[in-house]
Amino acid sequence: MNQNWVRVFVAAFLEIFWVIGLTHSYDFWTWTGTVICIIVSNYLMITAAQVLPAGTVYAIFVGLGTAGTVIAGIFFFGEAFKWEKIILIAVLLSGVIGLKVVTPDKAEEGAES
């Protein structure tokens, strides 16, 4: 897997933390961590989108971040567990995986300028 896809996955992982941080931050340090996660996450996504197809990068970033946030809410914050949520997350992740599979790893000529 190429380095830019790793950036997308790390950015999505950090997105989970900053979305949770927007809800649960309560002092200077938790807000600072949230802001740092936002900046690093968006930087990684933007740099990956300069080489990879931007629409695919954004869809994967948002899809994985959404799935991770919902799962974290269920496991760590007492949100209701419903099979419907799990099924919809599975459908979402299958779409994200499908986008990754059909998107070539190599950047097209002239994509970097």
C-alpha positions in Angstrom: 0.0 0.0 0.0 1.4 3.3 -0.9 2.3 6.0 1.6 -0.6 8.3 0.5 -3.2 5.7 1.4 -1.6 5.3 4.8 -2.0 9.0 5.2 -5.7 8.7 4.5 -6.2 5.9 7.0 -4.2 7.8 9.7 -6.2 10.9 9.0 -9.5 9.0 9.3 -8.2 7.5 12.6 -7.4 10.9 13.9 -10.8 12.1 12.8 -12.4 9.8 15.3 -10.5 11.5 18.1 -11.3 15.0 17.1 -15.0 14.3 16.5 -15.2 12.8 20.0 -13.1 15.7 21.3 -15.6 18.2 19.9 -18.2 16.6 22.2 -16.2 15.7 25.3 -13.5 18.4 25.6 -13.8 20.3 28.9 -10.5 22.1 29.6 -7.5 23.6 27.9 -5.6 20.3 27.4 -8.5 18.4 26.0 -9.3 21.3 23.6 -5.7 21.5 22.6 -5.6 17.8 21.8 -8.8 18.2 19.8 -7.4 21.1 17.8 -4.1 19.3 17.1 -6.0 16.2 15.9 -8.1 18.4 13.6 -5.0 20.1 12.1 -3.0 16.9 11.6 -5.9 14.9 10.3 -6.8 17.6 7.7 -3.2 18.1 6.7 -2.7 14.3 6.1 -6.0 14.2 4.1 -5.1 17.2 2.0 -1.6 16.0 1.2 -2.9 12.6 0.2 -5.6 14.2 -2.0 -2.9 16.1 -3.9 -1.7 12.8 -5.3 -4.7 10.5 -5.1 -8.2 11.2 -6.5 -9.7 13.8 -4.2 -13.2 12.4 -4.2 -12.1 8.9 -3.3 -9.8 10.2 -0.6 -12.6 12.3 0.9 -15.1 9.5 0.8 -12.7 7.1 2.5 -11.7 9.7 5.1 -15.3 10.5 6.0 -16.6 6.9 5.8 -13.9 5.5 8.1 -14.2 8.4 10.4 -18.0 8.0 10.6 -17.8 4.3 11.2 -15.1 4.7 13.9 -17.0 7.4 15.7 -20.2 5.4 15.8 -18.4 2.3 17.0 -16.5 4.3 19.7 -19.8 5.9 20.8 -21.2 2.4 21.3 -18.2 0.9 23.1 -17.0 3.9 25.2 -19.8 6.4 25.6 -22.9 4.3 26.2 -24.7 5.0 22.9 -27.4 2.5 22.1 -26.4 -0.7 20.3 -28.7 -1.5 17.4 -28.2 -4.1 14.8 -29.4 -1.6 12.2 -26.4 0.7 13.0 -24.0 -2.2 12.6 -25.6 -3.3 9.3 -25.5 0.3 8.0 -21.8 0.7 9.1 -21.0 -2.6 7.2 -22.7 -1.2 4.1 -20.7 2.0 4.5 -17.4 0.2 5.0 -18.1 -2.1 2.0 -18.5 1.0 -0.2 -15.3 2.5 1.3 -13.4 -0.7 0.6 -14.9 -0.9 -2.9 -13.6 2.6 -3.6 -10.2 1.8 -2.4 -10.1 -1.4 -4.5 -11.2 0.2 -7.8 -8.9 3.3 -7.4 -5.4 2.8 -8.8 -2.5 3.4 -6.4 -0.4 5.2 -9.1 -1.1 8.8 -9.6 -1.9 9.9 -13.1 0.7 11.9 -15.1 0.5 15.6 -14.3 -1.4 15.0 -11.1 1.5 16.5 -9.1 2.1 20.1 -10.0 
